[in-house]
Amino acid sequence: MALKTTKFDIQDHLKTPEDRAAYLEAAFEEGDAEFIIQALNDIARAIGMTEVARAAGVTREGLYKSLGQNGDPKLSTLLRLMKALDVKLSVSPSTHEAV
């Protein structure tokens, strides 16, 4: 009997602001910039790139560029994007020794 598999698409699991926040929080906890950008991209695609770009005040093409493979969005873009995604950034002390 053949094994039947289903394609996994993260967008199917990012329907609510709580789901999106949890996913993005996990990405930030990893501390990997590429993973954070990919998570932002996944969330933006789940909502709709055109809608997110409009809400963030950037062009759709600019959003694709910022969240693309070589993307490195400016802080101002990141903050507008997070507002458009209905998530917020918070800061807490690290468990690592301070410099």
N, CA, C and O atoms as CSV, one atom per row, in Angstrom:
chain,resi,resn,atom,element,x,y,z
A,1,MET,N,N,0.838,-1.176,0.000
A,1,MET,CA,C,0.000,0.000,0.000
A,1,MET,C,C,0.889,1.247,0.000
A,1,MET,O,O,1.801,1.371,0.817
A,2,ALA,N,N,0.615,2.145,-0.906
A,2,ALA,CA,C,1.420,3.357,-1.037
A,2,ALA,C,C,1.073,4.352,0.066
A,2,ALA,O,O,-0.080,4.478,0.480
A,3,LEU,N,N,2.089,5.042,0.519
A,3,LEU,CA,C,1.917,6.070,1.540
A,3,LEU,C,C,1.390,7.340,0.889
A,3,LEU,O,O,1.970,7.832,-0.079
A,4,LYS,N,N,0.306,7.864,1.410
A,4,LYS,CA,C,-0.271,9.083,0.858
A,4,LYS,C,C,0.179,10.266,1.714
A,4,LYS,O,O,0.035,10.248,2.936
A,5,THR,N,N,0.718,11.280,1.068
A,5,THR,CA,C,1.171,12.469,1.784
A,5,THR,C,C,0.397,13.686,1.300
A,5,THR,O,O,-0.181,13.689,0.213
A,6,THR,N,N,0.403,14.694,2.117
A,6,THR,CA,C,-0.246,15.950,1.758
A,6,THR,C,C,0.799,17.047,1.812
A,6,THR,O,O,1.669,17.050,2.683
A,7,LYS,N,N,0.708,17.974,0.880
A,7,LYS,CA,C,1.653,19.086,0.851
A,7,LYS,C,C,1.394,19.994,2.051
A,7,LYS,O,O,0.252,20.355,2.335
A,8,PHE,N,N,2.467,20.358,2.748
A,8,PHE,CA,C,2.355,21.269,3.886
A,8,PHE,C,C,2.594,22.686,3.394
A,8,PHE,O,O,3.590,22.955,2.722
A,9,ASP,N,N,1.696,23.582,3.723
A,9,ASP,CA,C,1.860,24.994,3.398
A,9,ASP,C,C,1.617,25.783,4.669
A,9,ASP,O,O,0.514,25.773,5.217
A,10,ILE,N,N,2.651,26.467,5.135
A,10,ILE,CA,C,2.567,27.215,6.385
A,10,ILE,C,C,1.438,28.236,6.359
A,10,ILE,O,O,0.869,28.553,7.403
A,11,GLN,N,N,1.107,28.756,5.179
A,11,GLN,CA,C,0.032,29.745,5.085
A,11,GLN,C,C,-1.290,29.220,5.639
A,11,GLN,O,O,-2.093,29.987,6.169
A,12,ASP,N,N,-1.511,27.924,5.518
A,12,ASP,CA,C,-2.746,27.324,6.023
A,12,ASP,C,C,-2.842,27.386,7.546
A,12,ASP,O,O,-3.916,27.184,8.112
A,13,HIS,N,N,-1.726,27.664,8.203
A,13,HIS,CA,C,-1.672,27.661,9.664
A,13,HIS,C,C,-1.451,29.059,10.240
A,13,HIS,O,O,-1.165,29.205,11.428
A,14,LEU,N,N,-1.582,30.078,9.402
A,14,LEU,CA,C,-1.351,31.459,9.838
A,14,LEU,C,C,-2.607,32.301,9.640
A,14,LEU,O,O,-2.542,33.406,9.102
A,15,LYS,N,N,-3.725,31.785,10.068
A,15,LYS,CA,C,-5.018,32.436,9.828
A,15,LYS,C,C,-5.343,33.531,10.840
A,15,LYS,O,O,-6.020,34.501,10.498
A,16,THR,N,N,-4.875,33.393,12.074
A,16,THR,CA,C,-5.237,34.365,13.107
A,16,THR,C,C,-4.025,35.200,13.517
A,16,THR,O,O,-2.888,34.767,13.331
A,17,PRO,N,N,-4.256,36.393,14.074
A,17,PRO,CA,C,-3.132,37.193,14.580
A,17,PRO,C,C,-2.324,36.431,15.630
A,17,PRO,O,O,-1.107,36.599,15.710
A,18,GLU,N,N,-2.979,35.601,16.432
A,18,GLU,CA,C,-2.270,34.823,17.449
A,18,GLU,C,C,-1.341,33.793,16.807
A,18,GLU,O,O,-0.213,33.606,17.264
A,19,ASP,N,N,-1.806,33.131,15.759
A,19,ASP,CA,C,-0.963,32.169,15.040
A,19,ASP,C,C,0.244,32.868,14.431
A,19,ASP,O,O,1.370,32.377,14.519
A,20,ARG,N,N,-0.001,34.020,13.811
A,20,ARG,CA,C,1.080,34.769,13.166
A,20,ARG,C,C,2.089,35.258,14.197
A,20,ARG,O,O,3.297,35.194,13.967
A,21,ALA,N,N,1.597,35.748,15.336
A,21,ALA,CA,C,2.490,36.240,16.385
A,21,ALA,C,C,3.351,35.106,16.942
A,21,ALA,O,O,4.547,35.292,17.168
A,22,ALA,N,N,2.760,33.946,17.163
A,22,ALA,CA,C,3.513,32.804,17.694
A,22,ALA,C,C,4.600,32.365,16.716
A,22,ALA,O,O,5.723,32.066,17.122
A,23,TYR,N,N,4.267,32.328,15.440
A,23,TYR,CA,C,5.239,31.937,14.409
A,23,TYR,C,C,6.385,32.944,14.352
A,23,TYR,O,O,7.552,32.559,14.295
A,24,LEU,N,N,6.052,34.226,14.368
A,24,LEU,CA,C,7.081,35.257,14.297
A,24,LEU,C,C,7.926,35.275,15.567
A,24,LEU,O,O,9.136,35.494,15.504
A,25,GLU,N,N,7.303,35.050,16.705
A,25,GLU,CA,C,8.047,34.991,17.964
A,25,GLU,C,C,9.067,33.851,17.930
A,25,GLU,O,O,10.204,34.018,18.371
A,26,ALA,N,N,8.662,32.709,17.413
A,26,ALA,CA,C,9.585,31.573,17.295
A,26,ALA,C,C,10.747,31.916,16.372
A,26,ALA,O,O,11.887,31.532,16.634
A,27,ALA,N,N,10.460,32.637,15.294
A,27,ALA,CA,C,11.527,33.035,14.367
A,27,ALA,C,C,12.511,33.971,15.058
A,27,ALA,O,O,13.722,33.814,14.907
A,28,PHE,N,N,12.005,34.941,15.813
A,28,PHE,CA,C,12.889,35.866,16.527
A,28,PHE,C,C,13.699,35.144,17.594
A,28,PHE,O,O,14.860,35.487,17.822
A,29,GLU,N,N,13.112,34.157,18.249
A,29,GLU,CA,C,13.841,33.393,19.263
A,29,GLU,C,C,15.017,32.646,18.659
A,29,GLU,O,O,16.034,32.457,19.327
A,30,GLU,N,N,14.898,32.216,17.405
A,30,GLU,CA,C,16.004,31.549,16.722
A,30,GLU,C,C,17.159,32.515,16.479
A,30,GLU,O,O,18.322,32.110,16.465
A,31,GLY,N,N,16.834,33.800,16.285
A,31,GLY,CA,C,17.874,34.805,16.082
A,31,GLY,C,C,18.517,34.769,14.710
A,31,GLY,O,O,19.598,35.328,14.527
A,32,ASP,N,N,17.891,34.134,13.755
A,32,ASP,CA,C,18.426,34.019,12.398
A,32,ASP,C,C,17.675,34.993,11.493
A,32,ASP,O,O,16.478,34.831,11.258
A,33,ALA,N,N,18.385,36.008,10.984
A,33,ALA,CA,C,17.751,37.052,10.171
A,33,ALA,C,C,17.025,36.468,8.959
A,33,ALA,O,O,15.927,36.915,8.627
A,34,GLU,N,N,17.615,35.489,8.301
A,34,GLU,CA,C,16.973,34.890,7.126
A,34,GLU,C,C,15.662,34.203,7.502
A,34,GLU,O,O,14.682,34.277,6.761
A,35,PHE,N,N,15.649,33.539,8.647
A,35,PHE,CA,C,14.429,32.868,9.102
A,35,PHE,C,C,13.352,33.892,9.464
A,35,PHE,O,O,12.174,33.678,9.180
A,36,ILE,N,N,13.749,34.996,10.087
A,36,ILE,CA,C,12.798,36.054,10.438
A,36,ILE,C,C,12.179,36.639,9.174
A,36,ILE,O,O,10.965,36.831,9.106
A,37,ILE,N,N,13.006,36.920,8.179
A,37,ILE,CA,C,12.498,37.469,6.918
A,37,ILE,C,C,11.572,36.465,6.240
A,37,ILE,O,O,10.540,36.849,5.689
A,38,GLN,N,N,11.930,35.185,6.276
A,38,GLN,CA,C,11.068,34.157,5.684
A,38,GLN,C,C,9.732,34.081,6.418
A,38,GLN,O,O,8.683,33.933,5.790
A,39,ALA,N,N,9.770,34.183,7.744
A,39,ALA,CA,C,8.528,34.156,8.527
A,39,ALA,C,C,7.653,35.355,8.175
A,39,ALA,O,O,6.441,35.211,8.015
A,40,LEU,N,N,8.256,36.532,8.053
A,40,LEU,CA,C,7.505,37.723,7.647
A,40,LEU,C,C,6.895,37.519,6.265
A,40,LEU,O,O,5.747,37.891,6.024
A,41,ASN,N,N,7.665,36.928,5.366
A,41,ASN,CA,C,7.184,36.646,4.017
A,41,ASN,C,C,6.002,35.676,4.066
A,41,ASN,O,O,4.986,35.893,3.406
A,42,ASP,N,N,6.140,34.616,4.845
A,42,ASP,CA,C,5.064,33.626,4.963
A,42,ASP,C,C,3.779,34.273,5.479
A,42,ASP,O,O,2.692,34.009,4.964
A,43,ILE,N,N,3.912,35.117,6.492
A,43,ILE,CA,C,2.740,35.769,7.073
A,43,ILE,C,C,2.120,36.734,6.071
A,43,ILE,O,O,0.900,36.779,5.916
A,44,ALA,N,N,2.964,37.506,5.390
A,44,ALA,CA,C,2.453,38.454,4.390
A,44,ALA,C,C,1.716,37.717,3.272
A,44,ALA,O,O,0.672,38.179,2.813
A,45,ARG,N,N,2.247,36.578,2.831
A,45,ARG,CA,C,1.579,35.792,1.790
A,45,ARG,C,C,0.259,35.221,2.294
A,45,ARG,O,O,-0.710,35.131,1.540
A,46,ALA,N,N,0.220,34.835,3.570
A,46,ALA,CA,C,-1.017,34.286,4.135
A,46,ALA,C,C,-2.122,35.341,4.161
A,46,ALA,O,O,-3.293,35.024,3.952
A,47,ILE,N,N,-1.751,36.581,4.414
A,47,ILE,CA,C,-2.731,37.671,4.446
A,47,ILE,C,C,-3.041,38.152,3.035
A,47,ILE,O,O,-4.193,38.420,2.693
A,48,GLY,N,N,-1.992,38.257,2.224
A,48,GLY,CA,C,-2.108,38.784,0.862
A,48,GLY,C,C,-1.101,39.908,0.683
A,48,GLY,O,O,-1.180,40.932,1.361
A,49,MET,N,N,-0.161,39.720,-0.222
A,49,MET,CA,C,0.926,40.685,-0.395
A,49,MET,C,C,0.412,42.081,-0.746
A,49,MET,O,O,0.926,43.072,-0.228
A,50,THR,N,N,-0.576,42.171,-1.603
A,50,THR,CA,C,-1.096,43.480,-2.005
A,50,THR,C,C,-1.698,44.201,-0.808
A,50,THR,O,O,-1.436,45.384,-0.591
A,51,GLU,N,N,-2.498,43.493,-0.042
A,51,GLU,CA,C,-3.132,44.085,1.141
A,51,GLU,C,C,-2.087,44.521,2.166
A,51,GLU,O,O,-2.194,45.607,2.736
A,52,VAL,N,N,-1.081,43.684,2.403
A,52,VAL,CA,C,-0.034,44.011,3.373
A,52,VAL,C,C,0.790,45.197,2.895
A,52,VAL,O,O,1.089,46.099,3.677
A,53,ALA,N,N,1.158,45.204,1.624
A,53,ALA,CA,C,1.939,46.321,1.078
A,53,ALA,C,C,1.176,47.629,1.246
A,53,ALA,O,O,1.746,48.636,1.666
A,54,ARG,N,N,-0.092,47.613,0.925
A,54,ARG,CA,C,-0.922,48.819,1.055
A,54,ARG,C,C,-0.958,49.280,2.513
A,54,ARG,O,O,-0.774,50.464,2.794
A,55,ALA,N,N,-1.193,48.358,3.431
A,55,ALA,CA,C,-1.278,48.700,4.854
A,55,ALA,C,C,0.059,49.180,5.412
A,55,ALA,O,O,0.094,49.994,6.336
A,56,ALA,N,N,1.158,48.678,4.853
A,56,ALA,CA,C,2.493,49.064,5.318
A,56,ALA,C,C,3.008,50.323,4.633
A,56,ALA,O,O,4.040,50.868,5.025
A,57,GLY,N,N,2.296,50.785,3.615
A,57,GLY,CA,C,2.725,51.995,2.915
A,57,GLY,C,C,3.923,51.788,2.013
A,57,GLY,O,O,4.721,52.702,1.804
A,58,VAL,N,N,4.046,50.578,1.476
A,58,VAL,CA,C,5.125,50.281,0.528
A,58,VAL,C,C,4.500,49.704,-0.737
A,58,VAL,O,O,3.345,49.278,-0.736
A,59,THR,N,N,5.271,49.698,-1.806
A,59,THR,CA,C,4.761,49.088,-3.029
A,59,THR,C,C,4.814,47.568,-2.887
A,59,THR,O,O,5.580,47.028,-2.089
A,60,ARG,N,N,4.007,46.915,-3.657
A,60,ARG,CA,C,4.004,45.448,-3.652
A,60,ARG,C,C,5.380,44.926,-4.066
A,60,ARG,O,O,5.905,43.981,-3.476
A,61,GLU,N,N,5.950,45.559,-5.090
A,61,GLU,CA,C,7.279,45.149,-5.555
A,61,GLU,C,C,8.322,45.377,-4.466
A,61,GLU,O,O,9.215,44.553,-4.269
A,62,GLY,N,N,8.202,46.507,-3.759
A,62,GLY,CA,C,9.130,46.794,-2.665
A,62,GLY,C,C,9.018,45.774,-1.548
A,62,GLY,O,O,10.017,45.387,-0.942
A,63,LEU,N,N,7.789,45.342,-1.279
A,63,LEU,CA,C,7.578,44.331,-0.245
A,63,LEU,C,C,8.211,43.008,-0.657
A,63,LEU,O,O,8.883,42.363,0.147
A,64,TYR,N,N,7.997,42.601,-1.914
A,64,TYR,CA,C,8.629,41.370,-2.402
A,64,TYR,C,C,10.148,41.465,-2.304
A,64,TYR,O,O,10.809,40.495,-1.932
A,65,LYS,N,N,10.704,42.629,-2.637
A,65,LYS,CA,C,12.158,42.806,-2.584
A,65,LYS,C,C,12.659,42.734,-1.142
A,65,LYS,O,O,13.660,42.076,-0.860
A,66,SER,N,N,11.959,43.412,-0.233
A,66,SER,CA,C,12.370,43.414,1.175
A,66,SER,C,C,12.317,42.027,1.799
A,66,SER,O,O,13.147,41.685,2.641
A,67,LEU,N,N,11.337,41.228,1.382
A,67,LEU,CA,C,11.139,39.914,1.985
A,67,LEU,C,C,11.634,38.777,1.104
A,67,LEU,O,O,11.380,37.607,1.391
A,68,GLY,N,N,12.337,39.119,0.037
A,68,GLY,CA,C,12.850,38.113,-0.886
A,68,GLY,C,C,14.097,37.436,-0.371
A,68,GLY,O,O,14.509,37.639,0.772
A,69,GLN,N,N,14.690,36.630,-1.226
A,69,GLN,CA,C,15.850,35.820,-0.855
A,69,GLN,C,C,17.006,36.658,-0.321
A,69,GLN,O,O,17.643,36.265,0.657
A,70,ASN,N,N,17.289,37.787,-0.929
A,70,ASN,CA,C,18.376,38.648,-0.467
A,70,ASN,C,C,17.843,39.870,0.269
A,70,ASN,O,O,18.531,40.884,0.381
A,71,GLY,N,N,16.623,39.772,0.765
A,71,GLY,CA,C,15.979,40.896,1.430
A,71,GLY,C,C,16.645,41.249,2.748
A,71,GLY,O,O,17.140,40.384,3.471
A,72,ASP,N,N,16.643,42.534,3.038
A,72,ASP,CA,C,17.175,43.053,4.293
A,72,ASP,C,C,16.433,44.354,4.575
A,72,ASP,O,O,16.987,45.438,4.392
A,73,PRO,N,N,15.169,44.251,5.026
A,73,PRO,CA,C,14.353,45.454,5.173
A,73,PRO,C,C,14.923,46.422,6.203
A,73,PRO,O,O,15.498,46.015,7.212
A,74,LYS,N,N,14.748,47.720,5.924
A,74,LYS,CA,C,15.144,48.749,6.876
A,74,LYS,C,C,14.250,48.633,8.106
A,74,LYS,O,O,13.160,48.065,8.042
A,75,LEU,N,N,14.718,49.169,9.210
A,75,LEU,CA,C,13.946,49.117,10.444
A,75,LEU,C,C,12.594,49.800,10.275
A,75,LEU,O,O,11.582,49.299,10.765
A,76,SER,N,N,12.568,50.932,9.591
A,76,SER,CA,C,11.300,51.640,9.391
A,76,SER,C,C,10.318,50.778,8.592
A,76,SER,O,O,9.122,50.772,8.882
A,77,THR,N,N,10.814,50.058,7.599
A,77,THR,CA,C,9.962,49.156,6.820
A,77,THR,C,C,9.481,48.006,7.695
A,77,THR,O,O,8.312,47.626,7.642
A,78,LEU,N,N,10.374,47.460,8.494
A,78,LEU,CA,C,10.026,46.354,9.381
A,78,LEU,C,C,8.921,46.763,10.356
A,78,LEU,O,O,7.976,46.005,10.574
A,79,LEU,N,N,9.033,47.944,10.935
A,79,LEU,CA,C,8.023,48.402,11.890
A,79,LEU,C,C,6.665,48.610,11.223
A,79,LEU,O,O,5.637,48.233,11.785
A,80,ARG,N,N,6.653,49.206,10.028
A,80,ARG,CA,C,5.392,49.385,9.299
A,80,ARG,C,C,4.804,48.036,8.903
A,80,ARG,O,O,3.591,47.835,8.961
A,81,LEU,N,N,5.669,47.123,8.503
A,81,LEU,CA,C,5.223,45.789,8.102
A,81,LEU,C,C,4.601,45.048,9.281
A,81,LEU,O,O,3.549,44.425,9.137
A,82,MET,N,N,5.233,45.111,10.426
A,82,MET,CA,C,4.702,44.413,11.593
A,82,MET,C,C,3.346,44.988,11.998
A,82,MET,O,O,2.457,44.247,12.417
A,83,LYS,N,N,3.186,46.304,11.873
A,83,LYS,CA,C,1.885,46.914,12.163
A,83,LYS,C,C,0.840,46.401,11.166
A,83,LYS,O,O,-0.287,46.086,11.548
A,84,ALA,N,N,1.217,46.320,9.903
A,84,ALA,CA,C,0.303,45.823,8.871
A,84,ALA,C,C,-0.060,44.356,9.105
A,84,ALA,O,O,-1.161,43.927,8.761
A,85,LEU,N,N,0.857,43.592,9.684
A,85,LEU,CA,C,0.615,42.172,9.957
A,85,LEU,C,C,-0.141,41.961,11.262
A,85,LEU,O,O,-0.459,40.828,11.623
A,86,ASP,N,N,-0.428,43.051,11.969
A,86,ASP,CA,C,-1.163,43.007,13.228
A,86,ASP,C,C,-0.392,42.253,14.307
A,86,ASP,O,O,-0.970,41.503,15.094
A,87,VAL,N,N,0.929,42.467,14.327
A,87,VAL,CA,C,1.780,41.918,15.379
A,87,VAL,C,C,2.658,43.047,15.896
A,87,VAL,O,O,2.856,44.049,15.209
A,88,LYS,N,N,3.180,42.888,17.096
A,88,LYS,CA,C,4.071,43.907,17.628
A,88,LYS,C,C,5.346,43.258,18.127
A,88,LYS,O,O,5.374,42.075,18.467
A,89,LEU,N,N,6.384,44.048,18.163
A,89,LEU,CA,C,7.690,43.601,18.622
A,89,LEU,C,C,7.829,43.992,20.079
A,89,LEU,O,O,7.518,45.127,20.441
A,90,SER,N,N,8.284,43.088,20.917
A,90,SER,CA,C,8.547,43.423,22.312
A,90,SER,C,C,9.953,42.953,22.660
A,90,SER,O,O,10.518,42.080,22.002
A,91,VAL,N,N,10.490,43.543,23.690
A,91,VAL,CA,C,11.869,43.262,24.084
A,91,VAL,C,C,11.872,42.791,25.534
A,91,VAL,O,O,11.141,43.318,26.373
A,92,SER,N,N,12.698,41.799,25.813
A,92,SER,CA,C,12.860,41.323,27.185
A,92,SER,C,C,14.332,40.994,27.401
A,92,SER,O,O,15.061,40.779,26.433
A,93,PRO,N,N,14.777,40.952,28.646
A,93,PRO,CA,C,16.183,40.649,28.903
A,93,PRO,C,C,16.552,39.262,28.378
A,93,PRO,O,O,15.759,38.322,28.435
A,94,SER,N,N,17.752,39.166,27.876
A,94,SER,CA,C,18.265,37.894,27.379
A,94,SER,C,C,18.753,37.055,28.552
A,94,SER,O,O,19.059,37.582,29.622
A,95,THR,N,N,18.821,35.773,28.346
A,95,THR,CA,C,19.377,34.897,29.382
A,95,THR,C,C,20.886,34.785,29.244
A,95,THR,O,O,21.548,34.139,30.056
A,96,HIS,N,N,21.431,35.429,28.197
A,96,HIS,CA,C,22.875,35.399,27.983
A,96,HIS,C,C,23.543,36.510,28.778
A,96,HIS,O,O,22.909,37.508,29.120
A,97,GLU,N,N,24.801,36.337,29.064
A,97,GLU,CA,C,25.581,37.334,29.790
A,97,GLU,C,C,25.701,38.606,28.962
A,97,GLU,O,O,26.047,38.549,27.782
A,98,ALA,N,N,25.418,39.749,29.571
A,98,ALA,CA,C,25.533,41.042,28.877
A,98,ALA,C,C,26.996,41.373,28.630
A,98,ALA,O,O,27.888,40.861,29.306
A,99,VAL,N,N,27.220,42.224,27.668
A,99,VAL,CA,C,28.583,42.630,27.316
A,99,VAL,C,C,29.066,43.700,28.246
A,99,VAL,O,O,30.194,44.173,28.109
